[in-house]
Amino acid sequence: MFAEIREPIRSLTHKAGVVSLWENDEELCYRSRDAKMPKFVELPPGLHQFEFKVIRVRAGKSTWFQREMDLKEGEILVALCDPVQSNVFYRRSPDRDTWVVGVISP
């Protein structure tokens, strides 16, 4: 999973969020302004019920969605997120959390 988080570590904003991937009420991985590098987690083949979340201090600003995916042996789940965050001089933030989720086959 990769989240395009542009906020500096010392930034204080209500838009700051933690981007995370969950399955069966267990957090598989997360990305935040403190942990921006891509995260890799090994997943077994089979049917998965994933929850993709952006959790913010203001609960009403948090977003999430579910997706059921059947992963085959060797397939790689790729999840990219561009969350709503404060605008910076070189790039305007999207109006809503944007996700691209897919599977790469070997």
C-alpha positions as CSV (number, residue, x, y, z in Angstrom):
1,M,0.0,0.0,0.0
2,F,1.2,3.5,-0.8
3,A,-0.4,6.8,0.4
4,E,0.7,10.1,-1.2
5,I,1.0,12.1,2.0
6,R,2.5,15.5,1.5
7,E,2.0,16.9,5.0
8,P,5.2,17.6,7.0
9,I,5.6,15.7,10.3
10,R,5.1,18.9,12.4
11,S,2.0,20.0,10.5
12,L,-1.2,20.4,12.6
13,T,-4.3,20.2,10.6
14,H,-7.7,18.5,11.0
15,K,-7.3,17.1,7.5
16,A,-4.3,14.9,8.5
17,G,-5.3,11.3,8.3
18,V,-4.0,7.7,8.6
19,V,-4.5,5.6,5.5
20,S,-5.0,2.0,6.4
21,L,-6.0,-1.5,5.1
22,W,-8.1,-3.8,7.3
23,E,-9.4,-7.3,7.1
24,N,-11.6,-9.0,9.7
25,D,-11.3,-6.1,12.1
26,E,-7.5,-6.4,12.0
27,E,-5.3,-3.6,10.7
28,L,-2.9,-5.1,8.0
29,C,-1.0,-2.0,7.4
30,Y,-1.1,1.8,7.6
31,R,0.6,4.9,6.3
32,S,0.7,8.3,7.9
33,R,2.7,11.5,7.8
34,D,5.1,9.7,10.2
35,A,5.4,6.6,8.0
36,K,5.2,7.5,4.3
37,M,7.2,4.7,2.7
38,P,5.2,2.0,0.8
39,K,4.2,-0.9,3.0
40,F,4.2,-4.6,1.9
41,V,2.2,-7.3,3.7
42,E,2.1,-11.0,2.7
43,L,-1.5,-12.1,2.0
44,P,-2.6,-15.8,1.5
45,P,-4.4,-16.7,-1.6
46,G,-8.2,-16.9,-1.4
47,L,-11.2,-14.7,-0.8
48,H,-10.6,-11.5,1.2
49,Q,-13.0,-8.9,2.5
50,F,-10.9,-5.7,2.7
51,E,-11.7,-2.3,4.3
52,F,-9.8,0.7,2.9
53,K,-9.9,3.6,5.4
54,V,-8.7,7.1,5.9
55,I,-9.1,7.9,9.6
56,R,-9.0,11.5,10.8
57,V,-9.2,13.3,14.2
58,R,-12.7,14.5,13.2
59,A,-14.6,11.2,12.8
60,G,-17.1,12.9,10.5
61,K,-14.2,13.5,8.0
62,S,-13.0,9.9,8.0
63,T,-13.9,7.7,5.0
64,W,-13.8,4.0,4.2
65,F,-15.1,1.5,1.7
66,Q,-15.1,-2.3,1.5
67,R,-14.1,-4.5,-1.4
68,E,-14.2,-8.3,-1.7
69,M,-11.3,-9.7,-3.7
70,D,-10.3,-13.3,-4.6
71,L,-6.5,-13.4,-4.7
72,K,-4.8,-16.3,-6.6
73,E,-1.4,-17.7,-5.7
74,G,1.3,-15.1,-6.6
75,E,-1.0,-12.2,-7.3
76,I,-0.2,-8.8,-5.7
77,L,-2.8,-6.5,-4.3
78,V,-1.9,-2.9,-5.0
79,A,-3.7,0.0,-3.1
80,L,-2.8,3.6,-3.8
81,C,-4.4,6.5,-1.9
82,D,-4.3,10.2,-2.4
83,P,-6.1,11.5,0.7
84,V,-7.6,14.9,1.2
85,Q,-5.0,17.1,2.9
86,S,-4.0,20.7,3.2
87,N,-3.1,22.4,-0.1
88,V,0.6,23.0,-0.7
89,F,2.0,25.6,-3.1
90,Y,3.0,23.0,-5.7
91,R,-0.1,20.9,-5.7
92,R,-3.8,21.3,-4.8
93,S,-5.3,18.5,-2.7
94,P,-8.2,16.4,-4.2
95,D,-11.7,17.3,-2.9
96,R,-12.2,13.7,-1.6
97,D,-10.0,10.7,-0.7
98,T,-9.0,9.0,-4.0
99,W,-8.1,5.3,-4.2
100,V,-6.8,3.1,-7.0
101,V,-7.1,-0.6,-6.1
102,G,-6.1,-3.5,-8.3
103,V,-4.3,-6.8,-8.7
104,I,-1.1,-7.5,-10.5
105,S,-0.8,-11.1,-11.8
106,P,2.7,-12.7,-12.3
